[in-house]
Amino acid sequence: MTEKCDITLTINETSYDIRIDQRRTLVDAIRDDCGQTGTHIGCEHGVCGACTILLDGEPVRSCLMFAVQAQGRKIRTVEGLANGDELHPMQQSFIENHGLQCGFCTPGFLMLATGVLEREPDISDEDMLDVLSSNLCRCTGYANIVKAVRAAAIKMKPGKVDAAVG
């Protein structure tokens, strides 16, 4: 039996004080202890990418790390993308470009692509395809996912001014 410990996870700018087993995975803590169920559990081996979150801005497979390793770090989940009722450009692009079917893999793709584009807004198509190939989708064949990410990349460019605003 492993010891329990008290930690604080900061998820989408909200602090969660939880008591957990030291070997509890981050994905389990996010979902079960913090109630943020948008992060999906897929393979639990770091292969599928369904559990991808942003940890200090970097895409991370949350099934591959312990929750205690995330103490004091900034966690962003799919619930943290939208700004109230206003969807994030990546979410909007997935809708507009039919980038999902069953939706199980979608949170992982949203977080992976958002993290990469926020860090590297001018990523080449070839490099973006390489990044996206690290997550698995069993339904779409990827064409619309790639199309959605390319459309979001344009919307997310730093300094881009929304035509409706200015």
Buried (B, 14 or more C-beta within 10 A) or exposed (E): EEEEBEBEBBBBEEEBEBEBBEEBBBBBBBBBBBEBBBBBBBEBEBBBBBBBBBBEEEBBBBBBBBBBBBEEBBBBBBBBBEEEEEBBBBBBBBEEBEBBBEEBBBBBBBBBBBBBBBEEBEBEEEEBBEBBEBBBBEEBEBEBBBBBBBBBBEBBEEEEEEEEEE
